[in-house]
Amino acid sequence: MSSDLLLPLVTSAAWLVLVGSALASHRLGWGQMLKMALVWVAIFLGLYVIVEWFMVVQGTTSNLI
């Protein structure tokens, strides 16, 4: 992992904490809260993978030109 990705990783973790605190404020049951938290984690990980893939593809195409 490069130092350029450190800030997005930290901000993503901060957003997850914010989402987690908002989710906890609804006072749902543990099962439903865990399910919703896992969905949010999957959303953030999916976005991270898409952005990382885009950056890798963009970097390889710039090396070809």
N, C-alpha and C positions, 0 to 999 in steps of 0.2 A: 504494500500500500504506500502510495506516495504522500508527501506532505500536502499536496494540493487537495487530496480527498479527505483530509482530517476535519476541516471545517464543515463540509456537508455531512459527514458522519456524526459529528457532535450535534449539529442542528437537528438532524433526523432523530437522534436520541432524545433531544429536548422536546421535539414535537410528540414523540411517543409518550413522554412523561405527562405532557399537557393533555393528550388524548386519554391517558390512563386516569388522570385526576378527574376529568370530565365524566368519564365512564363510571368512576367510583361514586360520583355525586348522585347518580341515579338510584343507588342502593338496590341493585338487582341481586338476584340469587347468585351464588358462586358459580354454578354451572353455566348460566347464561352470560355472566360477566367474563368468564374464561373464554367462552366461545367468541364473544365479541372482541375481546382483546387479541385473540389469535387471528381473527379476520383483519384487524388493524395492522398487526405485525406482518401478515402476508401482503397487505397492500403496500406497506412501506418497503418491504424486501423486494417486491415485484418492481416497484418504481426504481429502486436502487439498481437492480439488475439491468433494467432497460436503459437507464442513464449510463451505467458502466459499459454496457455493450455498445451503445452509441459512441461513447468516447473512444473505445478500442477500435471500432470500425472507422471512425473519423481519423484516428491516428495512423492506421494502416493505409488508408487511401491517400493521405498526405505524403506518406513515404513512397508510394508508387509514382506520384507525379513529379 
